[in-house]
Structures are given as C-alpha cells and as structure tokens.
C-alpha cells in the first residue's frame, strides 16, 4: 500500500521527490533540501494534484475498487512511470480485471 500522500522522499543528492523513483523520473522531483519545506509540501503543484486526484480520480478497475482509499493503486510512482499519470490503475489489478479474474465482490457497483 502506498502512503505517498504522507511522505516526502529525500534522495542521496539532496533532491526532494515522491520517492526513490525521483532518481530516474525527474518529473517527480519537487525541489531540494534548501527549499522552503512547508511551502513545498503545501503548494507544489504535483503534491497538490496528488492529494486531490489519488484516490478520488483513480482510473480503470482501481477507480471502482472498494479498497482504493487504502491501496491508492498500490504504487503511484510505478503507475506514473508506466503510464505518465498519477491516476493510472495498478497494472496487476487491471490485468486481472481485463482477464475476468478480479473479484467482483471487491468492486463498487
């Protein structure tokens, strides 16, 4: 489960990012250790969008899943890396749903 809405990753080079994926995806770097941390945390556009869209606007099966508020599509950073969107569904759950293997009892109607 992803706790990304409560985490600010500090990379080895002093950059602040969503998490370690910021070392390979520069779009997920918010600033550096010399940044105004409260302002960055409260107002950086990507962090604001993250809080507003995940889990409320999750796509695919994740948008219908009963556990979307807890799971948040498992790993937002990987979903962003794979699809370029913070709201992309988790690949495994979406593949299971597409194959008819996702438990329908876990979906909102």
C-alpha positions, 0 to 999 in steps of 0.5 A: 500500500502506498502512503505517498500522500504522507511522505516526502522522499529525500534522495542521496543528492539532496533532491526532494521527490515522491520517492526513490523513483525521483532518481530516474523520473525527474518529473517527480522531483519537487525541489531540494533540501534548501527549499522552503519545506512547508511551502513545498509540501503545501503548494507544489503543484504535483503534491497538490494534484496528488492529494486531490486526484489519488484516490478520488480520480483513480482510473480503470478497475482501481477507480471502482475498487472498494479498497482504493482509499487504502491501496491508492493503486498500490504504487503511484510512482510505478503507475506514473512511470508506466503510464505518465499519470498519477491516476493510472490503475495498478497494472496487476489489478487491471490485468486481472480485471481485463482477464475476468479474474478480479473479484467482483465482490471487491468492486463498487457497483 
